[in-house]
Amino acid sequence: MDRSMDGKYCIVTGSNGGIGLQVARGLMQRGAHVVMACRNMAACEKVAAELREEGLAGSCTCRPLDLESPSSIHAFARQQAAELSGGGPQEDDGSRGAATGWSHDGRRRNIDVLVNNAGVMGVPPAADGSDRHLTVNHLGPYLLTRLLLPNMTHGSRIVNVASRAHYGGSLSLITGPSGGAEAVRNDTHHWWWQYARSKLCNVLFTAELQRRYGYGSNYASGCSGGGADANTAARGADVSSGVRNSQSTTAGGGIGSPISGGGIGAFAVSPGMVDTGIFRHLLPGWAQWLRAPLRPFVRSPQQGAEVVLFAAVSPELEGREVLFLHDCQEMRPSAAARDAQLAADLWRVSAALVGQPEEGGIGG
Ligand SMILES: NC(=O)c1ccc[n+]([C@@H]2O[C@H](COP(=O)([O-])OP(=O)(O)OC[C@H]3O[C@@H](n4cnc5c(N)ncnc54)[C@H](OP(=O)(O)O)[C@@H]3O)[C@@H](O)[C@H]2O)c1
């Protein structure tokens, strides 16, 4: 899997610690430029300075992103679009020449890898009672990805950091007067089931990304699929093993779609049980020491990052629509995660919830 990522442009959300930091390091080791998209800029700048001091082949910049804030997500996407189209980083942040938003000849660049890593577990609901697991772990990354898709192209990859917790997740959508799904039913108030549901959403989102923009999609040729509508294509896809090779076809393209069509790799991954700060909401500060005895039985953040890096860089995955990976191997996701209709409905509901059209029309 040690493909050189020399000069590749990668975005990793939540990379100021835990698995995301190790993913950023791994990409930099391979020569990539990494945009570290974080909500805590002080923490981001601190670890970015440490990464630069390691003398890795690549480079990094910190950019603010709060996945609970639609305005922050839009601002991040606008900033990326500006930097990729030649504006370049706005300040001297230690990034180097060709590894930044510019190519050598000053032309527009694409996003080569987007890692939707940031996530929360065990958080209380928002002030309005909404489930923050759904917001941070699914809706935020959904909006971010859609806003960034116009900066992706054939060969770009999207890695959604999901979890085996999705096997316990269930998703129920509320049907509106029109008969279509309109909202996510908030039918559980326990953090574990909310987390599991959000991770199920990660896999379903990945499945729908594959169908719309994946290796089998026809955007590149501008072909609208001979009239096959989205749901027909979704139902027709063989998702029984979690791997699809079908030539799914959808109408689309234009703004909100990849720059030059489909051929985008989308993968959901499970890092295993990893010793990170994600458990901090479950234990009060004084009790964090209780994590120590468990360390021999859980993975280090570096080990947890392995499958994420595999999905981001491995040539073995080129052209393969693997839906879910654990231990760098394909793993059959849950039946709910393989429900193509549910994936299509979740896409539509998510678009409505983040205030965007189902197709196209999206700009930073
Ligand atoms: N650790 C595990 O055992 C495990 C297992 C399966 C899957 N995962 C998944 O792995 C991913 C990474 O988690 P981790 O274990 O590395 O946890 P972590 O150490 O807590 O890292 C999570 C990252 O997400 C960021 N984040 C949280 N809320 C955010 C928001 N609203 N906007 C932007 N960034 C936000 C955090 O930033 P702050 O520092 O500002 O909070 C942090 O950088 C998550 O998606 C998680 O579900 C973890």
The ligand as an SDF file (V2000), in Angstrom:
LIG
                    3D

 48 52  0  0  0  0  0  0  0  0999 V2000
  -11.4990    5.2750   18.8250 N   0  0  0  0  0  0  0  0  0  0  0  0
  -12.2130    4.2210   18.4370 C   0  0  0  0  0  0  0  0  0  0  0  0
  -12.1940    3.1430   19.0920 O   0  0  0  0  0  0  0  0  0  0  0  0
  -13.0050    4.2820   17.1660 C   0  0  0  0  0  0  0  0  0  0  0  0
  -13.6120    3.0910   16.7110 C   0  0  0  0  0  0  0  0  0  0  0  0
  -14.3600    3.1340   15.5400 C   0  0  0  0  0  0  0  0  0  0  0  0
  -14.4820    4.3160   14.8530 C   0  0  0  0  0  0  0  0  0  0  0  0
  -13.9000    5.4570   15.3090 N   0  0  0  0  0  0  0  0  0  0  0  0
  -14.0790    6.6880   14.5510 C   0  0  0  0  0  0  0  0  0  0  0  0
  -12.8290    7.2790   14.2920 O   0  0  0  0  0  0  0  0  0  0  0  0
  -13.0080    8.6710   14.0760 C   0  0  0  0  0  0  0  0  0  0  0  0
  -11.9300    9.4390   14.8100 C   0  0  0  0  0  0  0  0  0  0  0  0
  -12.1390    9.2900   16.1870 O   0  0  0  0  0  0  0  0  0  0  0  0
  -10.9690    9.1620   17.2700 P   0  0  0  0  0  0  0  0  0  0  0  0
  -11.1450    7.8390   17.9090 O   0  0  0  0  0  0  0  0  0  0  0  0
   -9.6600    9.5050   16.6790 O   0  0  0  0  0  0  0  0  0  0  0  0
  -11.4720   10.2560   18.3240 O   0  0  0  0  0  0  0  0  0  0  0  0
  -10.8250   11.6250   18.8480 P   0  0  0  0  0  0  0  0  0  0  0  0
   -9.4280   11.4110   19.2910 O   0  0  0  0  0  0  0  0  0  0  0  0
  -11.8030   12.1680   19.8310 O   0  0  0  0  0  0  0  0  0  0  0  0
  -10.7850   12.5160   17.5440 O   0  0  0  0  0  0  0  0  0  0  0  0
  -11.9860   13.0410   17.0130 C   0  0  0  0  0  0  0  0  0  0  0  0
  -11.6470   14.2750   16.2210 C   0  0  0  0  0  0  0  0  0  0  0  0
  -12.8800   14.8080   15.7310 O   0  0  0  0  0  0  0  0  0  0  0  0
  -12.9020   16.1890   16.0360 C   0  0  0  0  0  0  0  0  0  0  0  0
  -14.2320   16.7390   16.1520 N   0  0  0  0  0  0  0  0  0  0  0  0
  -15.1970   16.4500   17.0650 C   0  0  0  0  0  0  0  0  0  0  0  0
  -16.2660   17.2260   16.8770 N   0  0  0  0  0  0  0  0  0  0  0  0
  -15.9810   18.0350   15.8260 C   0  0  0  0  0  0  0  0  0  0  0  0
  -16.6810   19.0770   15.1700 C   0  0  0  0  0  0  0  0  0  0  0  0
  -17.9010   19.4760   15.5540 N   0  0  0  0  0  0  0  0  0  0  0  0
  -16.0950   19.6930   14.1200 N   0  0  0  0  0  0  0  0  0  0  0  0
  -14.8420   19.3400   13.7280 C   0  0  0  0  0  0  0  0  0  0  0  0
  -14.1220   18.3750   14.3330 N   0  0  0  0  0  0  0  0  0  0  0  0
  -14.6890   17.7370   15.3670 C   0  0  0  0  0  0  0  0  0  0  0  0
  -12.1600   16.2940   17.3590 C   0  0  0  0  0  0  0  0  0  0  0  0
  -11.8000   17.6420   17.6020 O   0  0  0  0  0  0  0  0  0  0  0  0
  -11.6060   18.2010   19.0850 P   0  0  0  0  0  0  0  0  0  0  0  0
  -10.2330   17.8190   19.4920 O   0  0  0  0  0  0  0  0  0  0  0  0
  -11.7760   19.6780   18.8990 O   0  0  0  0  0  0  0  0  0  0  0  0
  -12.6670   17.5840   19.9370 O   0  0  0  0  0  0  0  0  0  0  0  0
  -10.9910   15.3650   17.0760 C   0  0  0  0  0  0  0  0  0  0  0  0
  -10.0170   16.0150   16.3210 O   0  0  0  0  0  0  0  0  0  0  0  0
  -14.4380    8.9970   14.5050 C   0  0  0  0  0  0  0  0  0  0  0  0
  -15.2540    9.1550   13.3620 O   0  0  0  0  0  0  0  0  0  0  0  0
  -14.8650    7.7570   15.2700 C   0  0  0  0  0  0  0  0  0  0  0  0
  -16.2660    7.5340   15.2150 O   0  0  0  0  0  0  0  0  0  0  0  0
  -13.1530    5.4560   16.4570 C   0  0  0  0  0  0  0  0  0  0  0  0
  1  2  1  0
  2  3  2  0
  2  4  1  0
  4  5  1  0
  4 48  2  0
  5  6  2  0
  6  7  1  0
  7  8  2  0
  8  9  1  0
  8 48  1  0
  9 10  1  0
  9 46  1  0
 10 11  1  0
 11 12  1  0
 11 44  1  0
 12 13  1  0
 13 14  1  0
 14 15  2  0
 14 16  1  0
 14 17  1  0
 17 18  1  0
 18 19  2  0
 18 20  1  0
 18 21  1  0
 21 22  1  0
 22 23  1  0
 23 24  1  0
 23 42  1  0
 24 25  1  0
 25 26  1  0
 25 36  1  0
 26 27  1  0
 26 35  1  0
 27 28  2  0
 28 29  1  0
 29 30  1  0
 29 35  2  0
 30 31  1  0
 30 32  2  0
 32 33  1  0
 33 34  2  0
 34 35  1  0
 36 37  1  0
 36 42  1  0
 37 38  1  0
 38 39  2  0
 38 40  1  0
 38 41  1  0
 42 43  1  0
 44 45  1  0
 44 46  1  0
 46 47  1  0
M  CHG  2   8   1  16  -1
M  END
$$$$
